[in-house]
Amino acid sequence: MVDSTFLFKLVFTFAAAFVAIRLLVRYAPALGLVDVPNERSHHKQVTPRGAGIGIMAGVIFADLLVWNDMILTHAQTLIAIFLVFVVGVLDDHRDTTPKTKFLVIFAAVLLLYSDGIVIDSLGTLFGVDLPLGWLALPFTMFAVAGFTNALNLSDGLDGLAGSLSLVILGTLALIGYENGDEFIVSIALSFMAAITAFLWFNWNPAKIFMGDSGSLTLGFVIAVLSIKALAYIQPVSILFIAALPILDTVTVMVRRKRSGRSIFAPDKLHLHHILLQFFNGNVRRTVSWMALLQTGFSVTGIALAESSQQRYTLILFVIMLAIFYILLSDMIARQNKFAYHRKKRRKR
């Protein structure tokens, strides 16, 4: 599956993405692709954004150079990925709305459905088979849109979304390789090569951010490959393979709801915000620990991928979610208490 031609494609993907992102670092401001700091930003200066354009450019150029039948076989899926990428580019230029993004993602899911990529079953839980039937399409729309947005929300520190994507895509590539699935392996490794080039410029201190053109596209690609991987692994194991973005998004939304705010209201209560304070503002250490944590979850997901006892896997994930929520809530309380006493001492 991985021959010299494919290795050349990966090298070319990296090189093309590297050159494209380097050009974006220089010309993004002239194109209106900049990130202006706000109260939730960890950076203090106006920074180029839209490196997702470079990531996608590397993948597309390599696919055109090393053409194969897979491009035609899965044309609908590749068009779907491109649609999500385009709406991400528009959002980086601030020319779109959240409603437009969701509508495009839903349209992209319809293309996936036409290509046979759909979640049609939740497997067997507690001895009961759970086929989705007519709910397959709406459930797939919910799952894809949810995870695409979850990865987008994780793009809050230099190198974070790229690092998490590398770990998750690497896990999916391993599953594809073990089961001889050329589509999963090719897409996963191509995007990994492009992300590696991106991280050269995005590692703290970042010269450029991926923007929605990157985070939306990567979130959508991971969702697509995860659905494809369901042909070989148990559905619940995906919760571990892509755990951090899922856990972070769920706990943040629950916390917002319990405090009486909109679940979509922006704040600084994401895991990366909390750990950044815990590590005294050290971005590199925070990102490294989160990448290691995701690696641990992904390894667990692979270990449980073929387990016939999905109910125990689901129970384990729910317990982990509860522990995750309690620990983060405790860390937030401690940090708020520390900040309060420090502010009180300053007033004295």
Secondary structure, 3 states (H helix, E strand, C coil): CCCHHHHHHHHHHHHHHHHHHHHHHHHCHHHCCEECCCCCCCCCCCEECCCHHHHHHHHHHHHHHCCCHHHHHCHHHHHHHHHHHHHHHHHHCCCCCHHHHHHHHHHHHHHHHHCCCCCCEEEEECCEEEECHHHHHHHHHHHHHHHHHHHHHCCCCCCHHHHHHHHHHHHHHHHHHHCCCHHHHHHHHHHHHHHHHHHHHHCCCCCCCCHHHHHHHHHHHHHHHHHHHCCCCCCCHHHHHCHHHHHHHHHHHHHHHHCCCCCCCCCCCCHHHHHHHHCCCCHHHHHHHHHHHHHHHHHHHHHCCCCCCHHHHHHHHHHHHHHHHHHHHHHHHHHHHHHHHHHHHHHC
